[in-house]
């Protein structure tokens, strides 16, 4: 098994349970919590689901982590309104059982095959991405200790590295003795702390994207505003029935409007797009494409004088304006 495990939602949850690599037993006795930690790794390496579930109470882990997963998913999505966020949380609580079954199925698949089989379950794939568990590296087990006040409870400290956070995070994995006196992993004690840390990092990245993209947009809006003034100045000198007027407008559209929208698109495209900004970024790319298409159709209309060409240009312009209004509303929500 790869020592730098790339895990997901559940993966993340599972990875912490799987994380035994590089940690050697202090005792080979089954009455030691260390035994449970290493059994997890061996079970996954050997695709032995029976052994895995002897030392992992997956239902307990997923049930305990579910609220944090839901909160992490909704709070990280800055495109949602406050009312929508509450509605989504309520809805996902209603879907608790089927979603937990999907998460368990993904872990079962990983144990049996080494793959989460995300392609067949879009909801699991989305959870993996939104909770930051679609990729991270296992770094080691720092310690495993029995609670001095409770001989039936233990804590394992497991270090992982998540690229977005860009630093190590130590998960506190809780183990308990079961009725058969065997140790089992039952809970991730600080799972909510991880979600909060990830969302805080994503908030900083999102703010940077909004600020950087705002500078680009403001600069190019000034150029387009100046070009629109030149458009009015050209029309003030004659009518669309004059060849020289149409030639000047065509040149303005191709050499100023089109080129500036192409430059804007390239600059926006070059930005790092953080998690949570994908929808806004894709919307802006679409607006750029529509404005470029509008300029091309308008320039062609100056040559062919066809009503169909003019209509195509106007349709692109109107759609671009509609999407721009959505962009503005989305940006305001994400900036709050």
N, C-alpha and C positions, 0 to 999 in steps of 0.2 A: 504494500500500500504506500502511495506517495506520501512522503513526510510533510509536504506542503499541500495539505488537503484543500481542494477548492469545493466549498460546500454551499448549501443554500438554506432557505428558511428553516426549513426543517433541517436542512443540511446543517445550518448553523447549530440548531438545537442538537442535531445528531452529532455533529463534529465534536462538540464538547463532550459528548458521551463516547465518541469514538477515540478521543484523544488519549492514546496511551503510548504512542510512538516515542521511543527514547526514554521512557520511564520504566525502570526495572523494579521488580518486586523487592520490597524490603523483607518480605516474608512470603513463603509459598503457601502459607496456611489460608484456607478459605475463610477463616474468621477475621481476616484483615481486610479493610476497605480497599487496600492496594490491589488485592486479588480481583475485585470487581472492575477496577480501572483497566487492568491489562486484559482481562477476559473480553472486554468490549473490542479492543483492537484485534485480538486473535479471532473473535467471531466474525468481524468484518473481513479480515484477510482471508478467512476460510469460507466466507459466505455461509456461515452457520447461524441461521436465524434463531434456532432453539437456544443456543448458548447466549446469544445477544439478549434475548428477552428474560433470561435467568437473572441478569444483572442490571437490566434497564427497565424501569417502570415507565414505559413510553406514554401511556395514557395520563399518568400523573404529570409528567413533564409538559406535554402538549396542553393539557387542560389548564395548568398553572400559568403557562406562557401565553395563552391565547389572547387575553385582554391586552397584554403588552404588544403583541403582534398587531392587533387591530388598531390600537392607539398609535403605534409607530407608522402604520400604513396611512392612516387618515391625517395625522398631524403633519406628516412630511409633505402632503399634497397641498401646496399653497394655492393651487388653482381653484380649490373648492371654497364655496362660501361657508360661513359658520353654520348656517342651517343645514347645508348639504353634508357637512362633516358630521353633525349630530345624527342626521338621517342614515348616513352610511354606517356609523357605529352601531346604531340600533338594528340596522338590516343585517350586518355581519354577526351580531349576537344571535339573531334568529337562525343564521346559517352555521352556527357553531358546530353542530354535530357533523353535517356533511363535509365542512371544511377540515375538521380534525381527521375525518376518515381519509380525506385526500392527502393530508400531510402524512398520516401513518402509512398510506399506500406508497408514497414517495420514498419514505425511509425503508419500507420493506423492499422496494425495488433496489435501493442502494445496497442494502445488506446482501441481497441475493445476486445482484449483477454488477455492482460497483457503479451504477448509474441511477440518477433520480428519475429518469424517464419523464422529464419536464415537458417534452414535446406533446405528450398525450394529455396533459393537464395544464391548461392555460392559467388557471387560478393559482396553482402552485408555483408556476414559473414567475408570475407577477409578484407573489409574496416573496419569493427568493430575491428578486431584484429590489423591491421596495424596502425590505428589512436589512439589506446589505449582506445577505448570506449567500448570494449567488457566487461570491468569490472571496475567499480569505485563506490565510495560511495558518496552520497549526504550528505553534512555536515550542510547546512543551508543557509538562506538568511541574509546577513549582513545589507543591507539597500535597500530602494527603494526611489529615490528622483527625483523630477521634475527639469528639467534644468532651472536654474534661468533666463537664457537668451531666453528660448523658452518654453512656457507653453504647447507646443504640443509634447515635447520630455521628456523622463524619463530614468533613469538608475537603474537597479537592480544589486546588487553585490551578486553573488551566489557562495558559497564555496563548492568545491568537493575534494575528495581524490582519487588519482590514484596510485595504488600500485607500479607501476614501478618508478614513480617520487618520491614516498615515502614521499610526503609532500602535504599540502593543496594548492589548486590553486583557485584563485577567478576569476570567469568568469564575464565579464561585459555585462549584457543582456540589449539591447536597446529596449525601448518601444516607440510607437508613437500613437497619437490619429488618428483615421481614419475619413473618411468622415461623419460617424455617431456619431462622437465625443466620440467613445469608445476607450479604450486603447488596443493596440495589441503589442505582442512581435514580433519584425521584424528583429533583427540582434544580433549576438554574436560579440561584438566589438573587443575582443582580442583573437579570436579563433586561429589566426596564432601564437600568443605568446605561446599558449598551445602546439601547434604542434611543435614549435621550441624547447620548453623546454623538451618535451618528446623525441624528436630526439637527443638532446644533452645528455640526460641521457642514452639513448640506445647506443650512440656512445661510452661513457665511459665503459658501460658494454661489448660492443663488443670488445673494445680494450683489456679489461681484459681477456676475453675469448681467444682471439688470443695469448696474451702473455702467459697465463697459459698453453694453449694447446701446444704452441711452445716449452715450457720447457719439457713437457712430451714427445713430439715427438722427440726432439733432444736427450734426454737421451736414449730412446729406439732405435733410429737409430744407436747410437754408439754400442749398444749391438748386433744389427743385422749385422752391418758392421764387427764386430769381429767374429760373427758366420760364415759369408760368407768367411772370411779368413780361418777359421777352415775347412770349406767345401773344399776349394782348397787344403789345407794341406792333408786332408784325401785322396782325389783323387790322389795326388802326390805320395802316398804310394802304389798305385796299380790301379786296374781297377774295373768297375762295375760288371765284371764277377766273382769277388772274394766275397765269402760269408762274410768274415770279413769286407771288405770295405763297402758292402751294409748294414751290421749290424751297423757299425759306423755312416754311413750317416742317417740311420733310427733313431738312438738314437739322433743324432744332431737335426734332424727335429722335433722330438717330445719333447725332453727335453729342447731345446733352442729356435728354431724358433717358434714353436707353443705356448709354454708357454709365451714367451716374447710378442707375438702378443695378446695373451689373457690378459696379464697384462696391455698392452697398451690400449686395448679396455676398460677394467674396469676403468682405471684411467681417460680416456676421458669421459666415460659414467658418472662418478661421478661429472664432472664439471657442473656448472650452465650454461645452454645454453640460452643466451639472444635472444630477438627478432632480427631477421636479421642474426643469425648464424645457424639457423636450417638446411639450405641446406648444408652448409659446414660440420656441425657436422654429419649429416646423411651420407654424402659422406665418411667421415672418418670411420664411423661405418661399412660401406660396404667394404671399403678397408681392415679393420681388419678381417672381416668375410672371405673375399676372400683369404687373406694370411694364415689364420688358415686352411681354406679348402685346400689350396695348400700344406701346410706342412703335413696334414693328408693323402692326395692322394699320395704325394711323398713317405711318409713312407710306405704306402700300396704297392706302386710299388716296393719298395725294397724287399717286400715279394713275391708278385704274379708275378712280371716281365711281366705284361700284357701291351700291347701297349695302350689299351683303358684307363688304369689307368694313364699311363704316360701323355697321351693327356689331360685327365681331369685336371691333376696337372698343365700342361703347360698353358691350357686355363685360369685357375683361376689366374695364375701368370701374364699373359699378360693383363687380364682385370684389375687386381689390379694396374698394372703399368700405364694403361691408366687413370684410375680414380685418381691415385696419381698425374698425370700431371694436371688433372682438379683441384684437391685440391690445388696444388701449384699456379696455375693461379688465382683461386678464392681468395686465401689468399692474394696474392699480391694486387689485386683490393680492397679488403676490408681493407687492411692496409694503403692504400693511403689516 
